Amino acid sequence: MIIKHMNDFDWSDLDARLLQLLVAVVEAGSITGAAQSLGVTQSAVSHQLDKLRAITGDALFVKSGRGIVATARAGELAMQARELLRQLQGFAHTGAFDPARWQTTITIAANDFQRDVLLPALAQVLREQAPGVALRVIPSDIPSLEMLRDGVCDIAISPRPPEGSDIVQKRIFEDRYCVYYDAAVREAPATLADYLAADHITVVYEPRRTLYLDRTLAAQGIHRRFAVMVPGFGGLPTFLRGSPLLATAPALLHDSFMREFARAEVPTPCPTLPMYMIWHRRHQDDAAHRWLRERLDALAPGATAGVPSVDQFSMAPERHPDA
């Protein structure tokens, strides 16, 4: 048996497992987290990292407090590794694609609204049709080009597709706004004057940036008075419960974490909230990615109920302001 010393490794010793390990450690920020996501022992991860260090000639990770942080070189290599892994997947899936044989982790960027509306049903489909696929969900906030270009996520779900000629979007559903309130504390605002006299709770994704809803209302001379601002729709119930506050939020939230509250029409015309599935153009013709997009599209609210949607793809996305 030939035993290799660390300085005997070169680039030809790289394989998909080493690339997956590098990405896993970068994303987890710890040996323990990477081991858990890969289903291996911590000692196995440490050993493979030593091998990667010998191949790349870089420390890759350094201690920081109780954890580790990636070096600049490791960050660059992880981006390349994601792309190489996608190419290897495409190589393996050449020909007829069988989701039952698909072994991977897919990453979808979605904020709490999109996550709760779409992704539990997608997870169920994956369990039934593609049991070898793990679903990882990360916050999309306001999606950036880099999230898609660098492979941070496979798909983003957002009303705000980033602008870029290499970014593809498809509108998959549209929601409307309604007013939520605690019926045990107050009544619905019957008029615009009632609506404006109330204190409101809203979602703010970026400091000093109001929702498109409020910019639209402001253009009509309508300004809400905010008593509470939270970073996502999931923060609304805690503050709305037992208070006279009003929350103007997507109607579909009533099927998830806003189900305990009464709702009413907004007493003034409001913009609708379109939702887009967004991906990088390199995935456009990939059979596995196409299968995933088709499943998401079919699960979108109103997919079989006649809710208007845009059927054409666009390489130059429209801009939609709320994430």
BELMO-V238074 format. One line per field, one symbol per residue. ss: DSSP state (a for helix, b for strand, c for the rest). A space follows every 10 residues. Layout:
ss=???
This chain:
ss=cccccaaacc aaaccaaaaa aaaaaaaacc aaaaaaaacc caaaaaaaaa aaaaaacccc bbbbccbbbb caaaaaaaaa aaaaaaaaaa aaccccccaa accbbbbbbb caaaaaaaaa aaaaaaaaac ccbbbbbbcc ccccaaaaac ccccbbbbcc ccccccbbbb bbbbbcbbbb bccccccccc caaaaaacbb bbbccccccc caaaaaaaac ccccbbbbbb ccaaaaaaaa cccccbbbbb aaaaaccccc cbbbcccccc ccbbbbbbbb aaacccaaaa aaaaaaaaac cccccccccc cccbcccccc ccc
